[in-house]
Amino acid sequence: MNLQTCEPPSLLGNRKRRPLISLTPLIDVVFILLVFFMLASSFLDWRSIELNTPGASRGGSRLEGAILIEVRAEGLRLSGESLGHDALIRRMKGLLAQETDRRVLVKPSAGVAMQKTVAVLDSLAAAGVTDLSLIADQAR
Amino acid sequence: MRFPQNRTRRDNDDERILPLINVVFLLLIFFMLTGHLAASDPFAIEPAKSVSEGLDSPQDLLILISADGRTALDGIEMDEETVVATAAERLKKMSPAGTPALRLKVDGGADATHIVRLMQRLRKAGFQKLKLLTVPKAL
């Protein structure tokens, strides 16, 4: 089969057919757009942790029944007692089994990185703590 | 099978790059749909990682805090006092109906006590809802 026969007949005989628009400028523009979107768009998938105030979330008078967890540079402390991470989670699960909506206060001490605090908040939330607050010592 | 030999070289040129254009178009559409355009931060931070599922709310005010204590409000770098003052000022201008929320984008290496104190100051300034922005843990 001869592809030339598919072309519309030209009045000027068999002059070379020139495409109306060349594709090369189109590709230039598309490439520029592609590079722009590759560089300008961000792919980080941001999530959020909502942090309540110790006083305002519900009933500020329940502060005395709260469990205090200190995040220190050398480890975690639950009401003054040094504990490992796994032991703390086990203890918390036990405490929550007795009373499900206990308030938990997390207090990072000086020099603790945010990542470590967030990890503790994460594992407490995974253990089932619903009323979680972040506090700082008022000493300084 | 015989290919027609009498086609000109020029016609062939455009047709040969057609698959290339297809791929480039696909990539373009992919990047347009998956990424989201956002103003870049004035300084780079390494955000804290967490398994939290809470959603980001891009319309709220954003405070950026780096590990070495630099702070920025909505992409403009300023010191901490100015951040708190400006945020409180913006809060006054907002309609009283909406719940004022504030997002904190904090470097994972920042000092936690410093951040908590800043959060307490922001609460005193009237922000009832504070959100800590994190990224999911890499698998």
Interface residues (C-beta under 8 A of the other chain):
Chain A: N2 L3 Q4 K16 R17 R18 P19 S22 L23 T24 L26 I27 V30 F31 L33 L34 F37 M38 A40 S41 S42 F43 L44 D45 W46 R47 S48 I49 E50 L51 T53 A56 V71 P108 S109 A110 G111 V112 A113 M114 Q115 K116 T117 V118 A119 L121 D122 A125 A126 L134 I135 A136 D137
Chain B: P4 N6 R7 T8 R10 D11 D14 I17 L18 L20 I21 V24 F25 L27 L28 F31 M32 T34 G35 H36 L37 A38 S40 P47 A48 K49 S50 V51 S52 E53 G54 L55 D56 S57 R103 V106 D107 G108 G109 A110 D111 A112 T113 I115 V116 R117 M119 Q120 R123 Q128 K129 L130 K131 L132 L133 T134 V135 P136
